[in-house]
Amino acid sequence: MEAIYHIGLDQHKKFSQVAVTDWNGAVKENSRVDNTVESIKKFFQEIPKTAIITMEATGDWYWLYDVLEELGFKVKLAHPRKVRLIAEAAVKTDKIDCETLAQLERTNYLPESYVPTKEVRELRELMRHRCSLVGLKTSLKNKVHALLAKRGIRHEFLTDIFGKAGREFLEQVEVPAIYRLKLDAYLKLIDQLQQEAKALEKIIKQKAIKEDKYAQLLLTIPGISYISAMFLSAEIADINRFKNYKKICSYAGLASSTDQSADKMRHGHIIKESNRYIRTVLVEAVYKAIKQDPHLSHKYNRLAKRRGINKAKIAIARKMLVSIYFMLKENKPYRIRDIEGNKSKNYLKLKLE
């Protein structure tokens, strides 16, 4: 039987530092390898396939993980923040390097990160791309507002200056030549981004209605559009990776931090180091949800009076996520409840019919 090696890989933009340790923890090699497919394959061709490779779940891990997996190695993803907490306590160093990753994996102290499938990764890329387009469009709209303010131009479009009447105003408003050049460029780019976003939304809607089982269930929730449903589906990926509803609430940043000492317990703010996409989607869905679900509306109004609007929104978003957890676990649609919380009817998205 081939000897088992434990390998730690510290990935950077241009290179990766690779430490090879044996079953007893002795470092056999610590080398720098260029981040190219050819260099990676050349370095690992002499290493037995029984080796276990550990790398951190940084932003660029996709391609390298796939290459190593295709070579036949077992690859583990380390949770960056948790690795730092453990390593700093045990090793007493600020630098979390490849040897530390190898040793944590070898001694079974490695906090692993979830590895989404290629299909889930591609779906996340699709949804986040759409999100980035919306962000760019919003940025350009803000530039238009700033340009008008700089020229002291007031208008009567209180809600949306980018609607039909507002666009006519923007195309005809008199401004100096350089400002007209900038304004026309902004409007042109906004139109282009809108076309790109619409094309993506057709693809997303098709997937939500016909292909994605999670999205089909999530669409039965008041306030959840097909865009929101696909975002949630992509980011949750597999509901079974969460042991209970508390875990998914923590993952989404909808659970408060807790500091417990002896018999005293303090609850702080919501956890920020979490999945902002899930949290954002649900918080934005709250207002539509409370208009159609009497139970959520009742809870929201009570909390808003006692603790304020923002905390009420977070609390309702958390209740929605708890419902989502059990919906996906039990493969059941959402059911609207009355004020007392009794389930009444199944909410259907009529606009999708």
Stockholm file with secondary structure:
# STOCKHOLM 1.0

chainA/1-353         MEAIYHIGLDQHKKFSQVAVTDWNGAVKENSRVDNTVESIKKFFQEIPKTAIITMEATGDWYWLYDVLEELGFKVKLAHPRKVRLIAEAAVKTDKIDCETLAQLERTNYLPESYVPTKEVRELRELMRHRCSLVGLKTSLKNKVHALLAKRGIRHEFLTDIFGKAGREFLEQVEVPAIYRLKLDAYLKLIDQLQQEAKALEKIIKQKAIKEDKYAQLLLTIPGISYISAMFLSAEIADINRFKNYKKICSYAGLASSTDQSADKMRHGHIIKESNRYIRTVLVEAVYKAIKQDPHLSHKYNRLAKRRGINKAKIAIARKMLVSIYFMLKENKPYRIRDIEGNKSKNYLKLKLE
#=GR chainA/1-353 SS CCCCCEEEEEECSSEEEEEEECTTCCEEEEEEEESSHHHHHHHHTTSCTTCEEEEECCTTHHHHHHHHHHTTCEEEEECHHHHHHHHHHHHCCSCCCHHHHHHHHHTTCCCBCCCCCHHHHHHHHHHHHHHHHHHHHHHHHHHHHHHHHHTTCCCSCSSCTTSHHHHHHHHHCCCCHHHHHHHHHHHHHHHHHHHHHHHHHHHHHHHHHHTCHHHHHHTTSTTCCHHHHHHHHHHHCCGGGSSSHHHHHHHTTCSEEEEEETTEEEEEEECSSSCHHHHHHHHHHHHHHHHHCHHHHHHHHHHHHHHCHHHHHHHHHHHHHHHHHHHHHHTCCCEEECTTCCEEEECCCGGGC
#=GC SS_cons         CCCCCEEEEEECSSEEEEEEECTTCCEEEEEEEESSHHHHHHHHTTSCTTCEEEEECCTTHHHHHHHHHHTTCEEEEECHHHHHHHHHHHHCCSCCCHHHHHHHHHTTCCCBCCCCCHHHHHHHHHHHHHHHHHHHHHHHHHHHHHHHHHTTCCCSCSSCTTSHHHHHHHHHCCCCHHHHHHHHHHHHHHHHHHHHHHHHHHHHHHHHHHTCHHHHHHTTSTTCCHHHHHHHHHHHCCGGGSSSHHHHHHHTTCSEEEEEETTEEEEEEECSSSCHHHHHHHHHHHHHHHHHCHHHHHHHHHHHHHHCHHHHHHHHHHHHHHHHHHHHHHTCCCEEECTTCCEEEECCCGGGC
//
